[in-house]
Amino acid sequence: MKLRLRTIIPADLPAYAYWKLPQHKYHQLNGPYFRKQTKEEVEKEVESIATELAQGNPDPLPDRRMIVNAKDELLGEVNWYWKSEETNWLEIGLVIFDENNWGQGIGYKALRQWINVMFQQRPEVVRIGLTTWSGNTGMMRLAEKLGLEQEACYRKARIVAGKYYDSLSYGILRAEWESKAREDGI
């Protein structure tokens, strides 16, 4: 499947609003220990994005990119945030909205592109991290498949449905990623 990462556009907003609502299955895996936005909060966020786009802001979500297929259909999103700007360490994340698209390599392709983009656009970045929880085995496998190493396990750090889980941090250094890219012929 051919994928592209791009900024959000007005045509994405109905699907984006729909997928952001808390009833979707991905919310059970994507930080289920955090409070989810209400329908009203989602509507307000999408309205704000629409206003910014209408006012000419081409990138109202500078910390995110939409994952789209060859038909330009919205499949999910990738994001980033500074874990420690002082030490040039950022974290990335991924969401594939529709569970019917899980297990098809979309996450691998999208995160691989995203890591490349982050290292290319931010020459100061020394390391990229990804944090998940021990109940999200798919994300754990994806991190390892991409060559990220598990660097930390915070035991019993997350509670989901009344049960404790570990928080797991993965990471890769720029030099490691570049070496891997050379080996893979990227």
N, C-alpha and C positions, 0 to 999 in steps of 0.2 A: 504494500500500500504506500503510495506516494504521500508524504506529509510536508507541511510547511508551517513555520512559525511566523506569525505576523501580529501587528497591532489590532486592537479591536476596531471594528467599523460599524456604522449604523445598522447594517443588515444583520449583524450578530445579536443585537440587543434583545429581541424576543426570545431566542434560544438561550442566550446567556441568563436572562431573568428566570426562565423556566428551570435551567439546571442549577441555579444558585439556591433554589428553594430547598429547605432542609429534609424533605421526605425522600430524597434520592439515595440509592444504596451506597454510592461512593462516600457519603457523609459518615457511614458506619466504619470506614477505614481511614479516611482523611481527618486525622485529629479528632476522633469522636469524643475525646475528653474535654474539648473546648466547646464553649457555647456557640450555637449556630445562630445565624441571622434569622430574624423573623421575616415573614412575607413583607411587612411594611418596610423593614430595613433594606431588604433586597430591592424593593420598588424604588426607594429613595436613592440607593446607590446607582441603579440603572438610569434613573432620571438625571442624576448628576453627570454620569458618563455621557448621556445623550446631549445634555446642555453643553458640555465641554466640546464634544465633537461638532455640534452646530455652531459654536463660536470659533471654530477653526483650529482647535487643539488636535493635532493628528495622533497624539499618544497620551490619552487621558489616564492610562494605566501603565506608567513607565516601568513598574516592577513586574509586569506580566506580559506574556505573549500568548495569543490564542493558537491552539493546535487545530489546523484545518486539513482536510483531505483534498484530493485533486478537484473535487466539485466545489471547493471552498465552504464545505459544511463544517460547523463547529464541533470538534470532538472533545476538547478539553483545554487545559491551560497549563503553562509552566510559569514559575515565579522565582524571584530571588529577593533576598534581604541581607543586609550586613549582619553578620554574627559578631564581627569585630572590625570595624573600619580602620581602627588604629593599627591592626596587624594584617590588613588586606585579606580578610577571611570572609567569604560570603557563603550563604546557604541557599540551596535551591529546593524547589518542590515541584510536584506534578500532580495533576488530577485528570483522569480520563472520565468524563461525565457518565456515559452510558455503559453499564456493565456488559452489554452485548458486544462492546468493543474491547473488553479486557482479554488478555491472553493472546493478542494478535500481533504483538511486537510494536504497537503504537507508542507505548511508554518508553521503550528502549530507543526507538528512532528519535522521538521528541527530546528526551533528556540528553541523548548524545549530541544532537544539534544544539541544544541549549547550553551545554557545557562548552562546546566549541565557541558559541557566540559570547558567552561570558568571558572566556579567556582571551578571545580576539578583541572584544570591545573594551576590555578593562585590563590593560597591560600591568596595572599595579597588583592585580589579584594573584596571590601566591597559592592559595588553597581554596577549594570548594567543598562544602559539606552538605550532607543530606541527613536529616533526622527523621526517624520513624518509630514505630512501637512494635513490640514482639507479636502482636496480634495481626500485623499486616505483613504476612509472609510474602506476598507478591512484591511489595516494595523492597523488602529485604533481598529477595532474589535479584530484582532489577539492579539494585545498587551494586551487588557483587558481580553481576554480568557486565556492568559498565566498567568494572575495574576499581571501584571504590572499596576501600578497606574499612572493616568495622574497627573503629578506634575507641569507642566507649560503649559501655553498657551500664545504664543507671537502673539498678534493680528496683523493682516495684515502684516505679516513678509515675505510672499512669493507671488510672482507674477507668475501666470500661464495663458497663453493666454490672457494677458491684464487684468486679474482679480486678486484681492488680496485674499489671503487665510491666515489662521493662521498656525503657526508652533507649533506643539504639542510635548511635551517631556513626555515620560513615564519612569518609573523606578521601580526597585525592589532591595531590600537589600538582602544580602546573607542569613541572618537569616530568612527572609520571604520566600525565595525560598526553603531553607532547610526544613522549617516547612511545606510548601505546598507539597514538595516531600514526606515527611513522611505521610501526610494525604492521598496522592494519592497512597502510597505504592510503590514509585519508589526507 
